[in-house]
Amino acid sequence: MPDFRVGIGVDAHALEPGVALVLGGVRFDHPSGLAGHSDGDVVAHALIDAVLGAANRGDIGSLFPSGEERWRGSSSLDLLARAYELVCEDGWRLVNADCVLVGEAPRIGPFRAEMAARLADAIGVQPERIAVRATTTDRLGFTGRGEGLAAEAVALLQR
């Protein structure tokens, strides 16, 4: 009988002027980007935590501590690939993932397929296994005021 596990990931970063905005591995033309030790890609970070959580392998902070200089400026897609390698070493494989960006801007509709493809490529799965969506908070909270962006992800793994 196959073994299934579900994991949830959540991430949030402040927006900072003059920083590149990367979401789901795609660079957006936007006046501010996400402050972070790596490239701040909240979508990829949430997915990392979701797959790690499902496999009971800790979280992004334990695997890639922000105090370690070797991770400074890293591509979050590279971090996702490394995290997924660990999950695969334990015999797990992604069944599907659902990633939701929370924020008023940028609008990701035209880029959702590309974001899913880049996330999928990083871990070697078909793009249709990863959904990328977005929602707003109707201008409530830090994401509604445009101070930052957040993301949530859920991942189903099978062994």
C-alpha positions as CSV (number, residue, x, y, z in Angstrom):
1,M,0.0,0.0,0.0
2,P,1.5,3.4,-1.0
3,D,2.4,5.9,1.7
4,F,1.2,9.5,1.2
5,R,2.1,12.6,3.2
6,V,0.9,16.2,3.0
7,G,3.0,19.2,3.9
8,I,2.2,22.9,4.2
9,G,4.6,25.8,3.6
10,V,4.2,29.5,4.3
11,D,6.6,32.3,3.7
12,A,6.6,36.1,3.7
13,H,9.1,38.8,2.9
14,A,9.1,42.6,2.9
15,L,9.3,44.5,-0.4
16,E,12.4,46.6,-0.8
17,P,13.1,49.2,-3.5
18,G,15.9,48.4,-5.9
19,V,15.8,44.7,-5.4
20,A,14.9,42.3,-8.2
21,L,11.5,40.7,-7.7
22,V,11.6,36.9,-8.3
23,L,8.4,34.8,-7.9
24,G,8.3,31.1,-8.8
25,G,11.7,31.5,-10.5
26,V,10.4,34.3,-12.8
27,R,11.8,37.8,-12.6
28,F,9.1,40.4,-12.7
29,D,9.4,44.0,-13.9
30,H,8.5,45.7,-10.6
31,P,9.9,48.7,-8.7
32,S,10.6,46.6,-5.5
33,G,11.7,43.1,-4.8
34,L,11.6,40.8,-1.8
35,A,14.2,41.3,0.9
36,G,15.8,38.1,1.9
37,H,19.1,36.2,2.4
38,S,18.5,34.4,-0.9
39,D,16.5,35.9,-3.8
40,G,13.5,36.1,-1.5
41,D,11.2,34.1,-3.8
42,V,8.3,33.4,-1.4
43,V,6.6,31.0,-3.8
44,A,9.6,28.7,-4.0
45,H,10.3,29.1,-0.3
46,A,6.7,28.0,0.6
47,L,7.1,25.0,-1.7
48,I,10.4,24.1,-0.1
49,D,8.8,24.1,3.3
50,A,5.8,22.1,2.0
51,V,7.9,19.3,0.6
52,L,10.2,19.2,3.6
53,G,7.3,19.2,6.0
54,A,5.6,16.3,4.1
55,A,8.8,14.3,4.4
56,N,9.4,15.3,8.0
57,R,12.8,16.8,7.0
58,G,12.6,20.1,8.9
59,D,12.2,23.5,7.3
60,I,13.9,25.9,5.0
61,G,15.6,27.7,7.9
62,S,17.2,24.5,9.3
63,L,18.4,23.4,5.9
64,F,19.6,26.8,4.6
65,P,20.2,29.0,7.6
66,S,20.1,32.7,6.8
67,G,23.2,33.2,9.0
68,E,25.3,31.1,6.6
69,E,27.0,33.3,4.0
70,R,27.1,30.4,1.4
71,W,23.4,30.8,0.9
72,R,23.4,34.6,0.4
73,G,22.0,35.6,-2.9
74,S,21.1,32.0,-3.8
75,S,18.5,31.2,-6.4
76,S,15.5,29.8,-4.6
77,L,15.1,27.3,-7.4
78,D,18.5,25.9,-6.5
79,L,17.5,25.7,-2.9
80,L,14.3,23.9,-4.0
81,A,16.3,21.4,-6.0
82,R,18.5,20.7,-3.0
83,A,15.6,20.3,-0.6
84,Y,13.8,18.0,-3.0
85,E,16.9,15.8,-3.5
86,L,16.8,15.1,0.3
87,V,13.1,14.2,0.1
88,C,13.8,11.9,-2.8
89,E,16.7,10.2,-0.9
90,D,14.1,9.2,1.6
91,G,12.0,7.6,-1.2
92,W,9.4,10.4,-1.6
93,R,8.1,11.7,-4.9
94,L,5.9,14.7,-5.5
95,V,2.3,13.8,-6.5
96,N,1.3,17.4,-6.8
97,A,1.7,20.9,-5.2
98,D,-0.5,23.9,-5.0
99,C,1.2,27.3,-4.5
100,V,-0.7,30.5,-3.8
101,L,0.9,34.0,-3.9
102,V,-0.8,36.5,-1.5
103,G,-0.5,40.2,-2.5
104,E,-2.0,43.0,-4.5
105,A,0.7,43.3,-7.1
106,P,2.2,42.1,-9.3
107,R,-0.5,40.3,-11.3
108,I,0.9,36.9,-12.1
109,G,-1.8,35.6,-14.5
110,P,0.2,35.8,-17.7
111,F,3.2,34.2,-15.9
112,R,1.6,31.3,-14.0
113,A,2.5,28.6,-16.5
114,E,6.1,29.8,-16.7
115,M,6.3,29.9,-12.9
116,A,4.9,26.3,-12.6
117,A,7.3,25.2,-15.3
118,R,10.4,26.7,-13.6
119,L,9.4,25.2,-10.2
120,A,8.7,21.8,-11.8
121,D,12.0,21.9,-13.8
122,A,13.9,22.6,-10.6
123,I,12.7,19.3,-9.1
124,G,12.4,17.3,-12.3
125,V,8.6,16.8,-12.5
126,Q,6.0,17.6,-15.1
127,P,4.7,21.2,-14.9
128,E,1.1,20.0,-14.5
129,R,2.0,18.6,-11.1
130,I,2.4,22.2,-9.8
131,A,-0.3,24.7,-9.7
132,V,0.5,28.4,-9.2
133,R,-2.3,30.8,-8.2
134,A,-2.7,34.2,-6.5
135,T,-5.1,36.0,-4.3
136,T,-5.3,39.4,-2.6
137,T,-6.3,40.4,0.9
138,D,-8.5,43.2,-0.4
139,R,-5.9,45.7,0.8
140,L,-5.8,44.3,4.3
141,G,-2.6,43.7,6.2
142,F,1.0,44.1,5.1
143,T,0.3,42.4,1.7
144,G,-2.7,44.6,1.1
145,R,-0.7,47.8,1.9
146,G,2.0,46.7,-0.6
147,E,4.6,46.3,2.2
148,G,5.4,42.7,1.3
149,L,4.3,39.5,-0.3
150,A,3.4,36.1,1.1
151,A,2.9,32.6,-0.2
152,E,1.4,29.4,0.9
153,A,2.0,25.9,-0.6
154,V,0.7,22.4,0.0
155,A,2.5,19.4,-1.3
156,L,1.4,15.8,-1.6
157,L,4.2,13.2,-1.6
158,Q,4.1,9.5,-2.2
159,R,6.5,6.8,-1.2
